Amino acid sequence: MEINTFGGNFITPREVTNARGVAYTKEQIAGLAVNLAGVFKWCRDGYTVMPAPSESRSLLFLRKNEPNRFHARNGGLWARQRFAHEDKTSLGWIVIRFIPGSTSKMPYKQKTLLPSGFGFPNVTEVVWALIVHKTVKGIHLIPNILVRTSSFDDDGYPVVVGDNPDGIIIRPWKGHPDGMIGMVAIIRR
């Protein structure tokens, strides 16, 4: 039996299975358990902790299975971009947090705000976190703001992701300061 004593900041594999239909094997659950002690401390510090899917997934795969969560339910300019096919999730824990004070900054300034040991998530990891958090907890993880990812479009621009009532938005960012573009930090365990 899996017990969640960490409240809103921790999403268990069972919650992901119930909400998303993702099946984890006993071996995958055991592997996640090995790293669990190291990630619990972030729950208290405002980070959201959740398991990645049990199999590597692309952005297009996520949209195919949940088109109504996306602003562009099919097609769209980003669907032909390399990142939509190649940037994937991988099994393990995702520890993610919006970084306060990261909006209205140039990309190089945002990078200085990353906590030690953390990096930028790829577009698929952010979208997975947005979908799972909304499905399991019933609220948007980072509503009405776009966040920078480690993914780049085919023209070399960073990809930003946002979640609003119209669905998940994915677009390139030309790099100019924008009050609506912030960042999330991620660590994978």
Residue pairs with C-beta under 8 A, 6 or more apart in sequence:
2 12
2 13
2 14
4 10
4 11
4 12
4 15
6 40
6 43
6 49
7 43
8 137
9 42
9 43
9 44
9 46
9 47
9 48
9 49
10 40
10 43
10 48
10 49
10 50
11 48
11 49
11 50
11 51
11 132
11 133
11 136
11 137
12 51
13 24
13 28
13 29
13 32
13 51
15 136
16 22
16 24
16 50
16 51
16 53
16 132
16 136
17 23
17 24
19 132
19 135
19 136
20 53
20 131
20 132
20 135
22 53
22 54
23 54
24 32
24 51
24 54
25 54
28 54
28 91
31 91
31 92
32 51
32 91
32 92
32 93
35 92
35 93
35 189
36 93
38 189
39 49
39 93
39 95
39 189
40 49
42 49
42 95
42 97
42 187
43 49
45 97
46 97
47 95
47 96
47 97
48 95
48 96
48 97
48 129
48 133
48 141
49 93
49 94
49 95
50 93
50 94
50 96
50 129
50 132
50 133
50 136
51 91
51 92
51 93
51 94
52 89
52 90
52 91
52 92
52 93
52 94
52 125
52 128
52 188
53 89
53 91
53 128
54 91
55 91
56 88
56 89
56 90
56 91
57 88
57 89
57 124
57 128
58 84
58 85
58 86
58 87
58 88
58 124
59 78
59 83
59 84
59 85
59 87
59 123
59 124
59 127
59 170
60 79
60 84
60 85
62 124
62 127
62 128
62 131
63 69
63 70
63 73
63 74
63 79
66 131
67 73
67 74
68 167
69 130
69 131
69 134
69 167
69 168
70 167
70 168
70 170
71 166
71 167
71 168
71 169
71 170
72 78
72 79
72 167
72 170
73 167
76 170
78 84
78 153
78 159
78 170
78 171
81 153
81 154
81 159
82 154
83 122
83 123
83 151
83 152
83 153
83 159
84 123
87 122
87 123
87 124
87 150
87 151
88 122
88 124
89 124
89 125
89 128
90 188
92 188
92 189
93 188
93 189
94 121
94 125
94 128
94 129
94 186
94 188
95 186
95 187
95 188
95 189
96 121
96 125
96 126
96 129
96 141
96 184
96 185
96 186
97 184
97 185
98 141
98 142
98 145
98 147
98 182
98 183
98 184
99 110
99 113
99 114
99 115
99 182
99 183
99 184
99 185
101 113
102 110
102 113
102 182
102 183
103 145
103 178
103 179
103 180
103 181
103 182
104 177
104 178
104 179
105 113
105 177
106 175
106 176
106 177
107 148
107 158
107 173
107 175
110 148
110 182
110 183
113 183
114 120
114 183
114 185
115 185
117 187
118 185
118 186
118 187
119 150
119 185
119 186
119 187
120 148
120 149
120 150
120 183
120 184
120 185
120 186
121 129
121 149
121 150
121 184
121 186
122 149
122 150
122 151
123 149
123 151
123 159
123 161
123 170
124 151
125 149
125 186
125 188
126 147
126 149
126 161
126 184
127 161
127 168
127 170
129 141
130 140
130 141
130 142
130 161
130 163
130 168
131 168
133 139
133 140
133 141
134 140
134 141
134 163
140 163
140 164
141 163
142 162
142 163
142 182
142 184
143 163
143 164
144 162
144 163
144 164
144 180
145 162
145 180
145 181
145 182
146 160
146 161
146 162
146 169
146 171
146 173
146 178
146 180
146 181
146 182
147 160
147 161
147 162
147 181
147 182
147 183
147 184
148 158
148 160
148 173
148 181
148 182
148 183
148 184
149 158
149 159
149 160
149 161
150 158
151 158
151 159
152 158
152 159
153 159
153 172
155 172
157 172
157 173
157 174
157 175
158 172
158 173
158 175
159 170
159 171
159 172
159 173
160 170
160 171
160 172
160 173
160 181
161 168
161 169
161 170
162 168
162 169
162 180
163 169
173 181
